[in-house]
Amino acid sequence: MNLKKLKEAEENFFAFYPKGFEDEALQLIIKRHNTAKIGQSVREMFAPDRFARTEEICENFAKVVSKSSLVSLFEKPKVRDMVKQMSMEQQDMLAIGLFELLHANPEKGFEILVDVLSTYKLAKWSIVTLISYYYARDKEFFIKPTTTKDIIKFFDLQGLVYKPRPTYEFYSKYTKILEEMKSHVSPLIGEDNAGFTGFLMMAMK
């Protein structure tokens, strides 16, 4: 990690936004993404006791993708169609994957989710990491391919090889480095993890 570039990015960020993400100049962007409100809904939709209703879990998965500004418009109808076309067995597996990801064994859940989505050619980083990010915005990260590749290159992150197919191994390594980077900047930047990666994205422009 290039700490010098990170600290320079922090200095430049506060030169434009003295209050960090509380700054008035950033409120329009924050309001557009609405991550706090969606995050609250996701914690309710995917609470442990909701997983007794498999069909509802799958429908809620499609709803969150549809509402999110983080997912491309191109992918949203594909996810809606996927949920409608799924067999009961596939719905069960999607629900199991989400339960494991959020409440039990994240690595197992991640892999199940990738396997299920692969059937529909939807095993994309943005879709696989969306729910866990909203569920725990201060702990989990939303992975956007182009931004991720640029961050790795710009900040000289060693030992990471990005690949289009999501793997928990990469997610784990990459997010540990992002957590370390967060520890070197002000909390006014790093409270929401999508905000933090947004800060890194701004630093590269």
MODELLER restraints for C-alpha pairs under 7 A, 6 or more apart:
rsr = mdl.restraints
at = mdl.atoms
rsr.add(forms.Gaussian(group=physical.xy_distance, feature=features.Distance(at['CA:1:A'], at['CA:155:A']), mean=5.66, stdev=0.5))
rsr.add(forms.Gaussian(group=physical.xy_distance, feature=features.Distance(at['CA:1:A'], at['CA:156:A']), mean=5.24, stdev=0.5))
rsr.add(forms.Gaussian(group=physical.xy_distance, feature=features.Distance(at['CA:1:A'], at['CA:157:A']), mean=4.80, stdev=0.5))
rsr.add(forms.Gaussian(group=physical.xy_distance, feature=features.Distance(at['CA:1:A'], at['CA:158:A']), mean=6.92, stdev=0.5))
rsr.add(forms.Gaussian(group=physical.xy_distance, feature=features.Distance(at['CA:2:A'], at['CA:155:A']), mean=5.11, stdev=0.5))
rsr.add(forms.Gaussian(group=physical.xy_distance, feature=features.Distance(at['CA:2:A'], at['CA:156:A']), mean=5.69, stdev=0.5))
rsr.add(forms.Gaussian(group=physical.xy_distance, feature=features.Distance(at['CA:5:A'], at['CA:155:A']), mean=6.71, stdev=0.5))
rsr.add(forms.Gaussian(group=physical.xy_distance, feature=features.Distance(at['CA:9:A'], at['CA:203:A']), mean=5.27, stdev=0.5))
rsr.add(forms.Gaussian(group=physical.xy_distance, feature=features.Distance(at['CA:10:A'], at['CA:185:A']), mean=6.72, stdev=0.5))
rsr.add(forms.Gaussian(group=physical.xy_distance, feature=features.Distance(at['CA:14:A'], at['CA:20:A']), mean=6.27, stdev=0.5))
rsr.add(forms.Gaussian(group=physical.xy_distance, feature=features.Distance(at['CA:17:A'], at['CA:23:A']), mean=5.72, stdev=0.5))
rsr.add(forms.Gaussian(group=physical.xy_distance, feature=features.Distance(at['CA:20:A'], at['CA:188:A']), mean=5.03, stdev=0.5))
rsr.add(forms.Gaussian(group=physical.xy_distance, feature=features.Distance(at['CA:20:A'], at['CA:189:A']), mean=5.70, stdev=0.5))
rsr.add(forms.Gaussian(group=physical.xy_distance, feature=features.Distance(at['CA:21:A'], at['CA:188:A']), mean=6.17, stdev=0.5))
rsr.add(forms.Gaussian(group=physical.xy_distance, feature=features.Distance(at['CA:21:A'], at['CA:189:A']), mean=6.19, stdev=0.5))
rsr.add(forms.Gaussian(group=physical.xy_distance, feature=features.Distance(at['CA:33:A'], at['CA:69:A']), mean=5.68, stdev=0.5))
rsr.add(forms.Gaussian(group=physical.xy_distance, feature=features.Distance(at['CA:38:A'], at['CA:134:A']), mean=6.87, stdev=0.5))
rsr.add(forms.Gaussian(group=physical.xy_distance, feature=features.Distance(at['CA:39:A'], at['CA:134:A']), mean=4.45, stdev=0.5))
rsr.add(forms.Gaussian(group=physical.xy_distance, feature=features.Distance(at['CA:39:A'], at['CA:135:A']), mean=5.62, stdev=0.5))
rsr.add(forms.Gaussian(group=physical.xy_distance, feature=features.Distance(at['CA:42:A'], at['CA:134:A']), mean=6.38, stdev=0.5))
rsr.add(forms.Gaussian(group=physical.xy_distance, feature=features.Distance(at['CA:42:A'], at['CA:135:A']), mean=5.76, stdev=0.5))
rsr.add(forms.Gaussian(group=physical.xy_distance, feature=features.Distance(at['CA:43:A'], at['CA:135:A']), mean=5.28, stdev=0.5))
rsr.add(forms.Gaussian(group=physical.xy_distance, feature=features.Distance(at['CA:45:A'], at['CA:60:A']), mean=6.80, stdev=0.5))
rsr.add(forms.Gaussian(group=physical.xy_distance, feature=features.Distance(at['CA:51:A'], at['CA:57:A']), mean=6.49, stdev=0.5))
rsr.add(forms.Gaussian(group=physical.xy_distance, feature=features.Distance(at['CA:54:A'], at['CA:91:A']), mean=6.66, stdev=0.5))
rsr.add(forms.Gaussian(group=physical.xy_distance, feature=features.Distance(at['CA:54:A'], at['CA:92:A']), mean=6.22, stdev=0.5))
rsr.add(forms.Gaussian(group=physical.xy_distance, feature=features.Distance(at['CA:54:A'], at['CA:95:A']), mean=5.96, stdev=0.5))
rsr.add(forms.Gaussian(group=physical.xy_distance, feature=features.Distance(at['CA:55:A'], at['CA:91:A']), mean=6.74, stdev=0.5))
rsr.add(forms.Gaussian(group=physical.xy_distance, feature=features.Distance(at['CA:57:A'], at['CA:95:A']), mean=6.25, stdev=0.5))
rsr.add(forms.Gaussian(group=physical.xy_distance, feature=features.Distance(at['CA:58:A'], at['CA:83:A']), mean=6.39, stdev=0.5))
rsr.add(forms.Gaussian(group=physical.xy_distance, feature=features.Distance(at['CA:58:A'], at['CA:91:A']), mean=6.45, stdev=0.5))
rsr.add(forms.Gaussian(group=physical.xy_distance, feature=features.Distance(at['CA:58:A'], at['CA:94:A']), mean=6.99, stdev=0.5))
rsr.add(forms.Gaussian(group=physical.xy_distance, feature=features.Distance(at['CA:58:A'], at['CA:95:A']), mean=6.56, stdev=0.5))
rsr.add(forms.Gaussian(group=physical.xy_distance, feature=features.Distance(at['CA:59:A'], at['CA:83:A']), mean=6.73, stdev=0.5))
rsr.add(forms.Gaussian(group=physical.xy_distance, feature=features.Distance(at['CA:62:A'], at['CA:79:A']), mean=5.89, stdev=0.5))
rsr.add(forms.Gaussian(group=physical.xy_distance, feature=features.Distance(at['CA:62:A'], at['CA:80:A']), mean=5.32, stdev=0.5))
rsr.add(forms.Gaussian(group=physical.xy_distance, feature=features.Distance(at['CA:62:A'], at['CA:83:A']), mean=6.92, stdev=0.5))
rsr.add(forms.Gaussian(group=physical.xy_distance, feature=features.Distance(at['CA:65:A'], at['CA:71:A']), mean=6.63, stdev=0.5))
rsr.add(forms.Gaussian(group=physical.xy_distance, feature=features.Distance(at['CA:65:A'], at['CA:76:A']), mean=6.12, stdev=0.5))
rsr.add(forms.Gaussian(group=physical.xy_distance, feature=features.Distance(at['CA:66:A'], at['CA:76:A']), mean=5.27, stdev=0.5))
rsr.add(forms.Gaussian(group=physical.xy_distance, feature=features.Distance(at['CA:71:A'], at['CA:126:A']), mean=6.35, stdev=0.5))
rsr.add(forms.Gaussian(group=physical.xy_distance, feature=features.Distance(at['CA:82:A'], at['CA:120:A']), mean=6.81, stdev=0.5))
rsr.add(forms.Gaussian(group=physical.xy_distance, feature=features.Distance(at['CA:90:A'], at['CA:116:A']), mean=7.00, stdev=0.5))
rsr.add(forms.Gaussian(group=physical.xy_distance, feature=features.Distance(at['CA:93:A'], at['CA:116:A']), mean=6.98, stdev=0.5))
rsr.add(forms.Gaussian(group=physical.xy_distance, feature=features.Distance(at['CA:94:A'], at['CA:113:A']), mean=6.14, stdev=0.5))
rsr.add(forms.Gaussian(group=physical.xy_distance, feature=features.Distance(at['CA:94:A'], at['CA:116:A']), mean=6.35, stdev=0.5))
rsr.add(forms.Gaussian(group=physical.xy_distance, feature=features.Distance(at['CA:97:A'], at['CA:109:A']), mean=4.16, stdev=0.5))
rsr.add(forms.Gaussian(group=physical.xy_distance, feature=features.Distance(at['CA:97:A'], at['CA:110:A']), mean=6.63, stdev=0.5))
rsr.add(forms.Gaussian(group=physical.xy_distance, feature=features.Distance(at['CA:97:A'], at['CA:112:A']), mean=5.00, stdev=0.5))
rsr.add(forms.Gaussian(group=physical.xy_distance, feature=features.Distance(at['CA:97:A'], at['CA:113:A']), mean=5.14, stdev=0.5))
rsr.add(forms.Gaussian(group=physical.xy_distance, feature=features.Distance(at['CA:98:A'], at['CA:109:A']), mean=5.97, stdev=0.5))
rsr.add(forms.Gaussian(group=physical.xy_distance, feature=features.Distance(at['CA:98:A'], at['CA:113:A']), mean=6.96, stdev=0.5))
rsr.add(forms.Gaussian(group=physical.xy_distance, feature=features.Distance(at['CA:99:A'], at['CA:109:A']), mean=6.99, stdev=0.5))
rsr.add(forms.Gaussian(group=physical.xy_distance, feature=features.Distance(at['CA:100:A'], at['CA:106:A']), mean=5.69, stdev=0.5))
rsr.add(forms.Gaussian(group=physical.xy_distance, feature=features.Distance(at['CA:100:A'], at['CA:108:A']), mean=6.48, stdev=0.5))
rsr.add(forms.Gaussian(group=physical.xy_distance, feature=features.Distance(at['CA:100:A'], at['CA:109:A']), mean=4.40, stdev=0.5))
rsr.add(forms.Gaussian(group=physical.xy_distance, feature=features.Distance(at['CA:101:A'], at['CA:107:A']), mean=6.83, stdev=0.5))
rsr.add(forms.Gaussian(group=physical.xy_distance, feature=features.Distance(at['CA:101:A'], at['CA:108:A']), mean=6.95, stdev=0.5))
rsr.add(forms.Gaussian(group=physical.xy_distance, feature=features.Distance(at['CA:101:A'], at['CA:109:A']), mean=4.08, stdev=0.5))
rsr.add(forms.Gaussian(group=physical.xy_distance, feature=features.Distance(at['CA:101:A'], at['CA:110:A']), mean=5.77, stdev=0.5))
rsr.add(forms.Gaussian(group=physical.xy_distance, feature=features.Distance(at['CA:102:A'], at['CA:132:A']), mean=6.32, stdev=0.5))
rsr.add(forms.Gaussian(group=physical.xy_distance, feature=features.Distance(at['CA:107:A'], at['CA:168:A']), mean=5.95, stdev=0.5))
rsr.add(forms.Gaussian(group=physical.xy_distance, feature=features.Distance(at['CA:110:A'], at['CA:168:A']), mean=6.39, stdev=0.5))
rsr.add(forms.Gaussian(group=physical.xy_distance, feature=features.Distance(at['CA:113:A'], at['CA:128:A']), mean=6.74, stdev=0.5))
rsr.add(forms.Gaussian(group=physical.xy_distance, feature=features.Distance(at['CA:114:A'], at['CA:123:A']), mean=5.23, stdev=0.5))
rsr.add(forms.Gaussian(group=physical.xy_distance, feature=features.Distance(at['CA:114:A'], at['CA:128:A']), mean=6.77, stdev=0.5))
rsr.add(forms.Gaussian(group=physical.xy_distance, feature=features.Distance(at['CA:114:A'], at['CA:166:A']), mean=6.99, stdev=0.5))
rsr.add(forms.Gaussian(group=physical.xy_distance, feature=features.Distance(at['CA:117:A'], at['CA:123:A']), mean=4.77, stdev=0.5))
rsr.add(forms.Gaussian(group=physical.xy_distance, feature=features.Distance(at['CA:123:A'], at['CA:165:A']), mean=6.66, stdev=0.5))
rsr.add(forms.Gaussian(group=physical.xy_distance, feature=features.Distance(at['CA:123:A'], at['CA:166:A']), mean=6.95, stdev=0.5))
rsr.add(forms.Gaussian(group=physical.xy_distance, feature=features.Distance(at['CA:124:A'], at['CA:165:A']), mean=6.64, stdev=0.5))
rsr.add(forms.Gaussian(group=physical.xy_distance, feature=features.Distance(at['CA:124:A'], at['CA:166:A']), mean=6.64, stdev=0.5))
rsr.add(forms.Gaussian(group=physical.xy_distance, feature=features.Distance(at['CA:125:A'], at['CA:143:A']), mean=5.72, stdev=0.5))
rsr.add(forms.Gaussian(group=physical.xy_distance, feature=features.Distance(at['CA:125:A'], at['CA:144:A']), mean=6.46, stdev=0.5))
rsr.add(forms.Gaussian(group=physical.xy_distance, feature=features.Distance(at['CA:125:A'], at['CA:145:A']), mean=6.78, stdev=0.5))
rsr.add(forms.Gaussian(group=physical.xy_distance, feature=features.Distance(at['CA:125:A'], at['CA:166:A']), mean=5.60, stdev=0.5))
rsr.add(forms.Gaussian(group=physical.xy_distance, feature=features.Distance(at['CA:126:A'], at['CA:142:A']), mean=6.62, stdev=0.5))
rsr.add(forms.Gaussian(group=physical.xy_distance, feature=features.Distance(at['CA:126:A'], at['CA:143:A']), mean=5.63, stdev=0.5))
rsr.add(forms.Gaussian(group=physical.xy_distance, feature=features.Distance(at['CA:126:A'], at['CA:144:A']), mean=5.58, stdev=0.5))
rsr.add(forms.Gaussian(group=physical.xy_distance, feature=features.Distance(at['CA:129:A'], at['CA:141:A']), mean=6.99, stdev=0.5))
rsr.add(forms.Gaussian(group=physical.xy_distance, feature=features.Distance(at['CA:129:A'], at['CA:142:A']), mean=5.32, stdev=0.5))
rsr.add(forms.Gaussian(group=physical.xy_distance, feature=features.Distance(at['CA:129:A'], at['CA:143:A']), mean=6.28, stdev=0.5))
rsr.add(forms.Gaussian(group=physical.xy_distance, feature=features.Distance(at['CA:130:A'], at['CA:142:A']), mean=5.73, stdev=0.5))
rsr.add(forms.Gaussian(group=physical.xy_distance, feature=features.Distance(at['CA:132:A'], at['CA:140:A']), mean=6.22, stdev=0.5))
rsr.add(forms.Gaussian(group=physical.xy_distance, feature=features.Distance(at['CA:133:A'], at['CA:140:A']), mean=4.75, stdev=0.5))
rsr.add(forms.Gaussian(group=physical.xy_distance, feature=features.Distance(at['CA:133:A'], at['CA:141:A']), mean=5.19, stdev=0.5))
rsr.add(forms.Gaussian(group=physical.xy_distance, feature=features.Distance(at['CA:133:A'], at['CA:142:A']), mean=5.47, stdev=0.5))
rsr.add(forms.Gaussian(group=physical.xy_distance, feature=features.Distance(at['CA:137:A'], at['CA:192:A']), mean=5.51, stdev=0.5))
rsr.add(forms.Gaussian(group=physical.xy_distance, feature=features.Distance(at['CA:137:A'], at['CA:193:A']), mean=5.75, stdev=0.5))
rsr.add(forms.Gaussian(group=physical.xy_distance, feature=features.Distance(at['CA:138:A'], at['CA:191:A']), mean=5.97, stdev=0.5))
rsr.add(forms.Gaussian(group=physical.xy_distance, feature=features.Distance(at['CA:138:A'], at['CA:192:A']), mean=5.22, stdev=0.5))
rsr.add(forms.Gaussian(group=physical.xy_distance, feature=features.Distance(at['CA:138:A'], at['CA:193:A']), mean=5.61, stdev=0.5))
rsr.add(forms.Gaussian(group=physical.xy_distance, feature=features.Distance(at['CA:140:A'], at['CA:193:A']), mean=6.97, stdev=0.5))
rsr.add(forms.Gaussian(group=physical.xy_distance, feature=features.Distance(at['CA:141:A'], at['CA:175:A']), mean=6.83, stdev=0.5))
rsr.add(forms.Gaussian(group=physical.xy_distance, feature=features.Distance(at['CA:141:A'], at['CA:193:A']), mean=5.74, stdev=0.5))
rsr.add(forms.Gaussian(group=physical.xy_distance, feature=features.Distance(at['CA:141:A'], at['CA:194:A']), mean=6.55, stdev=0.5))
rsr.add(forms.Gaussian(group=physical.xy_distance, feature=features.Distance(at['CA:142:A'], at['CA:194:A']), mean=6.27, stdev=0.5))
rsr.add(forms.Gaussian(group=physical.xy_distance, feature=features.Distance(at['CA:147:A'], at['CA:201:A']), mean=6.50, stdev=0.5))
rsr.add(forms.Gaussian(group=physical.xy_distance, feature=features.Distance(at['CA:149:A'], at['CA:162:A']), mean=6.66, stdev=0.5))
rsr.add(forms.Gaussian(group=physical.xy_distance, feature=features.Distance(at['CA:182:A'], at['CA:190:A']), mean=5.70, stdev=0.5))
rsr.add(forms.Gaussian(group=physical.xy_distance, feature=features.Distance(at['CA:189:A'], at['CA:196:A']), mean=5.90, stdev=0.5))
rsr.add(forms.Gaussian(group=physical.xy_distance, feature=features.Distance(at['CA:190:A'], at['CA:196:A']), mean=4.96, stdev=0.5))
